């Protein structure tokens, strides 16, 4: 299979690229290195030392004798370049990761909000439009987020994998008809909102142009390395620990490794869905190697393996490491506690064996954090983005 990975240099993209290449597929990366440029902007790079993308690709070729091509292209801005690339390379599948992926980053300022919307929505629409214009039968696989369902207090209802059946009144107002619809969205940030908009674009292009699409609603990814990134130091994956891009569990594990208190936002009663990075690449392989049939509606899978409350995670790590817990003000505009009762059976029915959170794997992440702990900047740990800026801050242009 010939696979084009948009955003293949990122935290999830890089392990996916290596995994699919190791499975014998021809893989190419399309990436303008926007994530690396965000590091420069935020002055908060990966805790692990990341080689240049050419050095990464050369290392992979040395080890496996397999080549991965890289095309430096801005998917959101260069539509003609993207179309030309798709027509010349003729991929069987496109993995779409070319979106700004941080909720806190999307809320930093009006500039960051606009950038997130312009980049994410345009990248998705350009990709869909280019697939149609190319005339090629390409399977699009997109990594979305469980956050499209929202993090409200929860009402005890089970969140299905994308679709649910509702009853609507008939035109005479007497009868009722069952109808299947997408689960309502409830975005909690500008980033999450763009993922909700993606769903509408997918629905339209699937209905109108019969594009085969798989949309993976992913949980919070934890862990750092996969079997492939461990093959050589030059292949090591990112470890984001800062308040913008660091995911909650990795942040806790890094904080415990360097002796920093575990920073729990608000009550810690927020429930999140989780998945290990190794399972992320396995899920992508399952989605790519088992595409939807022609004429099938957008296929939506919940890409998660378990859910936990943030406070419970902090206690688990504190008990394991002896680290203190520090409760800080929550910058997000969200319920102090919520439930997230979601089903995630489709990928398991296709062969995924979940990697569940356990002390051995957490120790592995702590070991990595300790090994590279001298690279961290304690000033980058706090989340400084505020979901609701005061009028004083807004008028002063804070963060713009």
C-alpha positions as CSV (number, residue, x, y, z in Angstrom):
1,X,0.0,0.0,0.0
2,X,1.2,3.5,-0.8
3,X,0.5,5.8,2.2
4,X,0.9,9.6,2.4
5,X,1.1,10.9,6.0
6,X,0.3,14.6,6.3
7,X,2.0,15.9,9.5
8,X,4.3,12.8,9.7
9,X,7.0,14.5,11.8
10,X,4.8,15.0,14.9
11,X,4.3,13.1,18.1
12,X,1.8,10.7,16.7
13,X,2.8,11.0,13.1
14,X,6.4,9.9,13.4
15,X,5.7,6.5,15.1
16,X,2.9,5.9,12.6
17,X,5.2,6.5,9.7
18,X,7.8,4.1,11.0
19,X,5.2,1.4,11.9
20,X,3.6,1.4,8.5
21,X,7.0,1.4,6.8
22,X,8.1,-1.5,9.0
23,X,5.0,-3.4,7.9
24,X,6.2,-3.2,4.3
25,X,4.1,-0.3,3.0
26,X,5.5,2.5,0.9
27,X,5.3,5.6,3.1
28,X,5.9,9.3,2.4
29,X,5.7,12.3,4.7
30,X,4.2,15.7,3.8
31,X,5.1,18.2,6.5
32,X,6.2,21.8,6.7
33,X,7.7,21.4,10.2
34,X,5.1,23.6,11.8
35,X,5.4,21.7,15.1
36,X,9.1,22.4,15.3
37,X,8.4,26.1,14.6
38,X,5.9,26.1,17.5
39,X,8.8,24.9,19.7
40,X,10.8,27.9,18.6
41,X,7.8,30.2,19.3
42,X,7.1,28.7,22.8
43,X,10.8,28.3,23.7
44,X,9.8,24.8,25.0
45,X,11.2,22.0,22.9
46,X,10.8,18.2,23.4
47,X,12.4,16.8,26.6
48,X,13.9,14.1,24.4
49,X,16.5,15.3,21.8
50,X,14.9,15.2,18.3
51,X,17.1,14.9,15.2
52,X,16.3,16.8,12.1
53,X,13.8,15.1,9.9
54,X,16.4,14.3,7.2
55,X,18.6,12.7,9.9
56,X,15.7,10.7,11.2
57,X,14.9,9.4,7.7
58,X,18.5,8.5,7.0
59,X,18.7,6.6,10.3
60,X,15.6,4.6,9.3
61,X,17.1,3.8,6.0
62,X,20.4,2.7,7.6
63,X,18.6,0.3,9.9
64,X,15.9,-1.1,7.6
65,X,17.1,-0.3,4.1
66,X,13.6,1.2,3.6
67,X,13.3,4.7,2.2
68,X,10.7,7.3,3.4
69,X,10.3,10.4,1.2
70,X,9.7,13.8,2.7
71,X,7.8,16.6,0.9
72,X,8.0,20.1,2.5
73,X,4.6,21.5,1.9
74,X,2.0,23.5,3.8
75,X,-1.2,21.5,3.3
76,X,-3.4,24.4,4.6
77,X,-2.0,27.0,2.2
78,X,-0.6,25.3,-0.9
79,X,-3.6,23.6,-2.5
80,X,-2.0,23.4,-5.9
81,X,1.1,21.9,-4.5
82,X,-0.9,19.3,-2.6
83,X,-3.0,18.4,-5.6
84,X,0.1,18.0,-7.8
85,X,1.7,15.8,-5.2
86,X,-1.4,13.6,-4.9
87,X,-1.7,13.3,-8.7
88,X,2.0,12.4,-9.1
89,X,2.4,10.1,-6.1
90,X,-1.1,8.5,-6.4
91,X,-1.3,7.2,-2.8
92,X,-3.8,4.5,-1.9
93,X,-4.4,6.1,1.5
94,X,-3.8,9.5,3.2
95,X,-3.3,9.8,6.9
96,X,-4.4,13.3,7.9
97,X,-2.4,14.7,10.9
98,X,-1.7,18.1,9.5
99,X,-3.6,20.0,12.2
100,X,-2.6,22.1,15.2
101,X,-3.3,19.6,17.9
102,X,-3.1,21.5,21.2
103,X,-6.2,22.8,23.0
104,X,-4.2,25.2,25.3
105,X,-2.2,26.5,22.3
106,X,-5.5,27.2,20.4
107,X,-6.7,29.4,23.4
108,X,-3.5,31.4,24.0
109,X,-4.7,34.5,22.1
110,X,-6.9,35.7,19.3
111,X,-4.0,35.1,16.9
112,X,-3.6,31.5,18.0
113,X,-7.4,31.0,17.8
114,X,-7.4,32.3,14.2
115,X,-4.4,30.3,13.2
116,X,-5.9,27.1,14.6
117,X,-9.1,27.5,12.7
118,X,-7.5,28.7,9.5
119,X,-4.9,25.9,9.5
120,X,-7.0,23.0,10.7
121,X,-10.1,23.6,8.6
122,X,-8.2,24.6,5.5
123,X,-5.9,21.6,5.8
124,X,-8.9,19.2,6.0
125,X,-10.9,20.9,3.2
126,X,-7.9,21.2,0.9
127,X,-7.2,17.5,1.4
128,X,-10.8,16.4,0.6
129,X,-11.0,18.8,-2.3
130,X,-7.7,17.6,-3.8
131,X,-8.8,13.9,-3.5
132,X,-11.9,14.7,-5.5
133,X,-10.1,16.8,-8.1
134,X,-7.4,14.1,-8.5
135,X,-10.1,11.5,-9.4
136,X,-8.3,8.9,-7.4
137,X,-9.9,6.3,-5.1
138,X,-8.1,7.3,-1.9
139,X,-9.0,6.2,1.6
140,X,-8.7,9.2,4.0
141,X,-7.8,8.3,7.7
142,X,-8.1,11.2,10.1
143,X,-7.1,11.3,13.8
144,X,-9.7,13.4,15.6
145,X,-10.4,13.5,19.3
146,X,-12.7,12.2,22.0
147,X,-13.1,15.9,22.9
148,X,-15.7,16.3,20.1
149,X,-18.2,14.7,22.6
150,X,-17.4,17.3,25.2
151,X,-16.4,17.2,28.8
152,X,-19.6,18.3,30.5
153,X,-20.8,16.8,33.7
154,X,-22.3,13.8,31.9
155,X,-25.8,12.5,32.2
156,X,-25.2,8.8,32.5
157,X,-25.7,8.2,28.8
158,X,-23.4,5.9,26.8
159,X,-21.3,7.6,24.1
160,X,-21.4,5.4,21.0
161,X,-18.8,5.3,18.3
162,X,-19.9,8.2,16.3
163,X,-23.6,7.4,15.6
164,X,-26.7,7.0,17.8
165,X,-30.3,6.2,17.1
166,X,-33.0,8.9,18.0
167,X,-36.7,9.1,17.5
168,X,-38.1,12.1,15.7
169,X,-41.8,13.0,15.2
170,X,-43.4,12.5,11.8
171,X,-44.9,15.4,9.9
172,X,-48.4,14.7,11.2
173,X,-47.1,15.2,14.8
174,X,-48.5,11.8,15.8
175,X,-46.0,9.1,14.9
176,X,-42.3,8.8,15.6
177,X,-39.6,7.5,13.3
178,X,-36.2,6.1,14.3
179,X,-33.3,7.9,12.7
180,X,-29.5,7.4,13.0
181,X,-27.5,10.6,13.5
182,X,-23.9,11.6,14.5
183,X,-23.6,12.0,18.2
184,X,-24.0,15.8,19.1
185,X,-20.8,17.7,19.5
186,X,-19.8,19.9,22.5
187,X,-16.3,21.4,21.9
188,X,-14.4,22.7,24.9
189,X,-11.8,24.7,23.0
190,X,-11.1,26.2,19.6
191,X,-9.0,23.2,18.8
192,X,-11.9,20.8,19.6
193,X,-14.2,23.0,17.6
194,X,-12.1,22.5,14.5
195,X,-12.4,18.7,15.0
196,X,-16.2,19.1,15.1
197,X,-16.1,21.1,11.8
198,X,-14.0,18.3,10.3
199,X,-16.9,15.9,10.9
200,X,-19.2,18.1,8.8
201,X,-16.7,18.3,6.0
202,X,-16.2,14.5,6.1
203,X,-20.0,13.9,6.0
204,X,-20.5,16.2,3.0
205,X,-17.6,14.8,0.9
206,X,-18.5,11.2,1.8
207,X,-22.1,11.8,0.8
208,X,-21.5,14.0,-2.3
209,X,-18.3,12.5,-3.7
210,X,-18.2,9.0,-2.1
211,X,-14.8,9.5,-0.5
212,X,-14.0,6.6,1.8
213,X,-13.2,8.1,5.2
214,X,-12.3,6.7,8.6
215,X,-12.4,9.3,11.5
216,X,-10.6,8.1,14.6
217,X,-11.7,9.9,17.8
218,X,-8.6,9.5,19.8
219,X,-8.1,9.8,23.6
220,X,-5.2,11.4,25.3
221,X,-2.0,9.7,24.2
222,X,0.6,8.7,26.8
223,X,3.9,7.1,26.6
224,X,6.8,8.1,24.4
225,X,8.4,5.4,22.3
226,X,7.2,2.5,20.2
227,X,9.0,-0.7,19.1
228,X,10.2,1.2,16.1
229,X,11.4,4.5,17.7
230,X,13.5,2.4,20.2
231,X,15.6,0.9,17.4
232,X,18.0,3.9,17.4
233,X,18.6,7.0,19.4
234,X,18.1,9.1,16.3
235,X,14.5,7.7,15.9
236,X,13.4,8.7,19.4
237,X,9.9,10.2,19.7
238,X,8.9,13.6,21.1
239,X,8.3,14.1,24.8
240,X,6.2,17.3,25.3
241,X,6.0,18.4,28.9
242,X,5.1,22.0,28.6
243,X,1.7,23.5,29.4
244,X,0.7,23.8,25.8
245,X,1.5,20.5,24.2
246,X,2.3,18.2,27.1
247,X,-0.5,15.7,27.7
248,X,-1.6,15.2,31.3
249,X,-0.2,11.8,32.1
250,X,3.2,12.4,30.5
251,X,3.3,15.7,32.3
252,X,2.7,14.0,35.6
253,X,5.3,11.4,34.9
254,X,7.9,14.0,33.9
255,X,7.1,16.1,37.0
256,X,7.5,13.1,39.3
257,X,10.9,12.3,37.6
258,X,12.3,15.8,38.2
259,X,10.8,16.2,41.7
260,X,8.2,18.8,40.7
261,X,4.8,18.6,42.3
262,X,2.1,17.1,40.2
263,X,0.0,20.0,38.9
264,X,-3.7,19.1,39.0
265,X,-6.0,21.7,37.4
266,X,-9.1,22.4,39.5
267,X,-10.6,19.5,41.4
268,X,-9.0,16.8,39.3
269,X,-12.5,15.4,38.8
270,X,-12.2,15.6,35.0
271,X,-12.4,12.3,33.3
272,X,-10.3,11.7,30.2
273,X,-9.9,8.8,27.7
274,X,-6.4,7.4,27.3
275,X,-4.4,5.4,24.8
276,X,-0.8,4.3,24.8
277,X,1.3,5.5,21.8
278,X,2.0,1.9,20.7
279,X,-1.8,1.3,20.5
280,X,-2.1,4.5,18.4
281,X,0.1,3.1,15.7
282,X,-1.7,-0.3,15.9
283,X,-5.0,1.3,15.5
284,X,-3.9,3.3,12.5
285,X,-2.6,0.1,10.9
286,X,-5.9,-1.6,11.5
287,X,-7.8,1.3,10.0
288,X,-5.5,1.5,6.9
289,X,-5.4,-2.2,6.2
290,X,-9.2,-2.6,6.7
291,X,-10.7,0.3,4.7
292,X,-14.4,0.9,4.4
293,X,-16.3,-0.3,1.5
294,X,-17.3,1.9,-1.4
295,X,-20.5,3.7,-0.6
296,X,-20.1,3.2,3.2
297,X,-20.8,6.2,5.3
298,X,-18.0,7.9,7.3
299,X,-16.6,5.3,9.6
300,X,-16.1,6.6,13.1
301,X,-14.1,4.7,15.8
302,X,-13.4,5.7,19.4
303,X,-9.6,5.2,19.6
304,X,-9.2,4.8,23.3
305,X,-8.5,1.9,25.7
306,X,-9.5,3.3,29.1
307,X,-10.8,6.3,31.1
308,X,-9.5,7.8,34.3
309,X,-10.1,10.8,36.5
310,X,-7.2,13.2,36.6
311,X,-7.1,13.2,40.4
312,X,-6.9,9.4,40.4
313,X,-4.0,9.4,38.0
314,X,-2.2,11.9,40.1
315,X,-2.7,9.8,43.3
316,X,-1.6,6.7,41.4
317,X,1.7,8.3,40.4
318,X,2.2,10.0,43.8
319,X,1.8,6.6,45.6
320,X,4.3,5.1,43.1
321,X,6.9,7.8,43.3
322,X,6.3,9.7,46.6
323,X,5.8,13.0,44.7
324,X,3.5,15.6,46.1
325,X,0.3,16.8,44.5
326,X,-0.4,20.5,43.9
327,X,-3.9,21.6,43.0
328,X,-3.9,24.8,40.9
329,X,-6.6,26.9,39.3
330,X,-8.1,25.4,36.2
331,X,-7.5,27.6,33.1
332,X,-10.2,25.7,31.2
333,X,-13.9,26.5,31.1
334,X,-15.2,23.1,32.0
335,X,-17.3,21.2,34.6
336,X,-15.3,20.5,37.8
337,X,-16.2,16.8,37.4
338,X,-17.5,14.8,34.5
339,X,-18.1,11.3,33.3
340,X,-17.0,9.9,29.9
341,X,-18.9,6.6,29.4
342,X,-17.8,5.7,25.9
343,X,-17.8,2.5,23.9
344,X,-14.6,1.5,22.0
345,X,-15.2,-1.9,20.6
346,X,-14.7,-1.7,16.9
347,X,-11.0,-1.5,16.8
348,X,-10.8,-4.3,19.4
349,X,-13.1,-6.4,17.2
350,X,-10.6,-5.9,14.4
351,X,-7.7,-7.2,16.5
352,X,-6.5,-4.5,18.8
353,X,-5.3,-5.9,22.2
354,X,-5.3,-2.8,24.5
355,X,-2.2,-1.7,26.3
356,X,-3.6,-0.7,29.7
357,X,-2.1,1.7,32.2
358,X,0.2,-0.1,34.5
359,X,3.2,0.6,36.6
360,X,5.8,-1.0,34.3
361,X,5.0,1.2,31.4
362,X,4.7,4.3,33.6
363,X,8.2,3.5,35.0
364,X,9.5,3.4,31.4
365,X,8.2,6.9,30.8
366,X,9.7,8.1,34.1
367,X,13.1,6.6,33.2
368,X,13.1,8.6,29.9
369,X,12.1,11.7,31.8
370,X,15.0,11.2,34.3
371,X,17.4,10.4,31.5
372,X,16.7,13.7,29.8
373,X,15.6,15.7,32.9
374,X,18.4,18.3,32.6
375,X,16.7,19.5,29.4
376,X,13.5,20.7,31.1
377,X,12.7,24.3,31.9
378,X,10.5,24.6,35.0
379,X,9.0,27.8,33.7
380,X,7.4,25.9,30.8
381,X,5.5,23.5,33.1
382,X,2.5,25.8,34.0
383,X,-0.4,26.1,31.5
384,X,-0.6,29.9,30.9
385,X,-3.5,29.8,28.4
386,X,-6.7,31.0,29.8
387,X,-10.1,30.0,28.4
388,X,-11.7,33.2,29.7
389,X,-9.4,36.2,29.6
390,X,-10.3,39.2,31.7
391,X,-11.3,42.4,30.0
392,X,-8.0,44.0,31.2
393,X,-6.1,41.2,29.6
394,X,-8.1,41.3,26.4
395,X,-7.7,45.0,26.0
396,X,-4.0,44.8,26.6
397,X,-3.6,42.1,23.9
398,X,-2.2,39.5,26.3
399,X,-0.5,36.7,24.3
400,X,-1.1,38.2,20.9
